[in-house]
Amino acid sequence: MGVLIVVLAAGAVVGEENDGKLRIIVFGAHPDDCEGRAGGVAAMWAAQGHHVKFVSTTNGDIGHAEIAGGPLARRRAKEVKEAAKILGIDESVVLDNHDGELMPTLENRKALVRLIRQWKADIVMGHRPNDYHPDHRYTGVLMQDAAFMVTVAHFCPDVQQLSKNPVFLYLSDNFQKPNPFEPDVVVATDEVFEKKTDALWTMESQVESLWTTGNFEKIVPVPKEASARQKRKQEIQERFGRRDELTANKYREKLIELYGAEKGKKVRYAEAFEVCEYGRQPLAEELKQLFPFFER
């Protein structure tokens, strides 16, 4: 069965690929993975006029305690559209693979290669292949498999191969075996933290269920009454805040290296990324050009 790509969101008009701006594509396994792990840096790129595209490799159609299938997939399709608008990114797309069933097939490899080529990406991001969730693992494998093939002319010849291999990077995680995540870039996201959490807040099917509530057996609906709704939103912000604070504290030395001691010590929220060895290997100065946020 072919992979159906559903175009969902446009926060801005996509510029020409030769407009001098960076072009970034982020692969997450589920609707909310890109937003949760790279929503801050995506908003920062977008604010500078760079072009960012999010891709969910599955449609998220089972990650809820009460609804599933088409109704949930359609609901989450709408949610990522709204999140993209808040972040200001160009596009968010969802691949029509069932949640929990992603496999690193040739068909899916070709789908990712075509997406990367069509976007003319300078930067590609995705999960590491050692992760608790099989969809995360296989998204990482598919990204790795695409890292060389995007330059091979006769693989998917219907889409022009890239003349320059992008820089591929992993999204952060806390898994230790067989090897821990070791960031090459840590970005302070304090200035966009509220925008990031606003984007995540608008994804109500995620907010009311599973890991955001700590309960895998029942949902906690988002309140309609204004004060209760605001209280719940604050709880969600605090939950995401704790994770991004942990990232900043864990990689404090890297923040100081990149921002200098005065600013690096003050960073509260951060997102971290590790260069994948299968794509182009950038020097430190090129990384600072790809992540143009480190002026001292």
N, C-alpha and C positions, 0 to 999 in steps of 0.2 A: 504494500500500500504506500502510495506516495506521501511525502511529508507536505502537509498543507501549512503554508505560512500565512498567518492572519496579521495584517498591518493594523495596529491598534491606536497609535497615538502620535500626535505631532505637536510638540510644544513650540516649534519655530519652523520657519522655512529652511530646508536644508540647502546650504550653499554649494557652489561648485567645488569639486574636489581640489581645484588648483587655486583656491582663494587665499592660500597662505595659512589657513587655520588647521589645527590638528583634527584628526578624525579617529574617534575612539568607538570600539564596539565591546560591549560587556555581555558575557554569557552567564546566566544564572540558571540553576536547575528548575526553579519554580517562580511563579509570580510573587515577588517580594525579596528574592535573593539578591538581585542586582541592587535594588533600592536599599536593602539593609547593609550590604557590604561595600557598596561604592556610590551610594546616593549623595554623599557629601562632596566627594571629589568630582562627581558628574555635574553637580550644580555649580561648582567652582569653574570647571571647564566651560560650561554653558554660559556663565556670566561673562567670560572673556571672549565669547563668540565662537568657541570651538564646537565641533559637531559630535554629538554623543548619541549612540543607539544602544538600547537595552534589548536583549533577547532572552526569553525564557524557553528553555529546551523542552519543558513539558507544560501542559495546560493547567496543572494544579487541580485536577478534577476529583481528587479524593481527600484532600487535606482539610477536612471539616467533619465535625461530629454528627451533623444532622443532614446535610445535603451533599450530593455527589453528582458525577456525570455532567451532562450538558448544562444544566442550570448553574452549577458551581463554576464550570469553565467560563461560561458567558459572564457571570458576575465578576469573576476575577479579570476577565478581559477588559471589562469596563473600568475596574479599579486601577489597573496599570496605566490606562489611558489618562485618568485623572492625576495619578502620581507623576506621570511624565510632564504634564502641564505645570504642576507645582515646581518641579525641579528645573524646568525650562529646557529640557533636552529635546532633541529633534524627533526621535522615534522610540517606540517600544513595541516589540513584536513578540508573538507567542507561537511556538511550533506545536503542531497538533499531535504530540505524543502524550499518552496517558501518564499521569502522575504515578510514580512507582514502577514504571515499566520501561524507562529509557534504556536502550542498549547501544553499545558502540558499533553500530552496523555501518557497512559501506554507504548505505543510503543516507544515514545521518551524518557521516563524515562529509559526504558531498554537499549536504545542506549547509553545514557550517562553512565549508570552503567557499561556496557560492556567496553566502552572506558576507563573509570577510572581504571577498573580492569586490562585490557590488558596492560595499561601503568604502572601498579603497582605504582600508584602515591603516593608520600609523601605529595604533595601540590596540591590542586584543587582551581582554581580561576574562578570567573564569576560575572555577574552583580548582583546588589541587585534587589529584586522583586518589589521595588517602583521606577519607572522610567517612563520617558515620552513615550517610545516606547514599544508597546506590545511585540515585539520580545525580547527586553531587559528584560522586566518583566518576561516573561515565561521562558527565559533562566535561570534567577535567581531561579524561582520556581523549574525548573527541576533539577538544581544543588542542591537545598535544599532537594528535594525528593530523590536524589541519596545519600545524605550524610550518611544516616543510611543503606540504602539497599545494598551498596557495600560490607557490612560485612555479609549479610544474605545468607547462603549457598544455599538455595533452591529457591532463586530468581535469574533468569538467570543462572541456574546450568551448562550451557554449558561453562561458564567462571569461573574459580576458584575465590571464594570470597577472599577479602583482610582480612588478619589476624589482621591488625592494621588499624583503621580508619584514613584516611588522615586528615590533617588540611585544612579546607575549608575557603577561604577568598573572600571577595567582592572587586571588582574593585571600584574605587572612582567615585562619582557623587556629584552633588550639590543640590539634592532634599531634602526638609526639612520635608515633611509629608508622612507617619505618624511619621517618626523619621529621623533625619539627619545622614549622613555618619559620623562615628567617627573612625578615623584610629588607628589601633594598631601598624602599621609599616608604616614609611615614608622613602623612599629610595632616596638618592641623585643620580640623573642620569646625572649630568653634563658631566662625562667622556664618556658617550655613546649617548649624545643627538644628535650629528651629525649622528651617525649610525642609530638611531631611525628615524630621519627625512629623511634620505636617503631611508630607507625601506618604509616609507609612501609615499615618492615622487615617488617611482617606481610603485605605485598603481594609474596609470593615470586616470582610470575611476572614481576614487574617487576624485582625485585632480581637475578634470575639471568640476565637477558637484556638485550640492546640497550644503551641508553646508560648503564645503571648498571654494566655491565662493560666498556664501551668496545669491545665486539666485536659486530658485527651479524650474524655468521655462525654463532656457536655460543653455547650457554648455559654458564653456570658454576653448576651446581646449588648450592643452599644446603646446607652440610654438616650431617650429622646428629649427629656427635660434638660434645660440649658445648664443648670448648675451641676447636675449629676454627670452630664456629658463632658463638661469641662474637667471635672474631677477625674473621670476615666481617661481623658486625653492626657492629663498630667501624669497619671500612673504609667501610661504607655511611653511618654517621653522619658520618664525616669528609668524605665526598664531598658530602653535603647541607650539612654545616657550612661547607665552603668557599664554596658558593654563597650561603648566607645571610650569611656574613661579608663577602663581596664586596658584597652589597646594603647592609649596614650601613656599610661604609667608603665606598662610592660616594655614599651620601646622608647622610654624617655631619653636614653643616651642617643638614639638615632635622631630624635627630634632636636636635641641640642646640637648634634653634628650638622643637621640640615638648616636649622633656623638660627643657630647661635645660642649661647647660654641664656641670655636675658629672655628671649621669646620662648625658646624651647622648654624652659622650666615652667612657664606659665600656661602652656597648652593644656586644655582640659579634655577636649574630645579629639579623636584621631581615627583615621583609616590607614591600613598598612597593606603593602603589596610587595610581592617577591617576583623577581625576574625568572621566567621559565628558561631553562637552558636550551630549549629546542628552537626558539626564534632568534631574531637578531639580538646580539649581546651589546647593549649600549654601555658606553663609558659613563662615568659619574656626571660629566658635564652635559651629555646628551639627555640623561635622565632628568636633569634640572630643566632642560628645554621642553621635555615632554610633560613635565609636571611644573609649570611655571608659577610656582607659589612660594618660592623660598627667598625672596628678597629680604635682606637683613636691614 
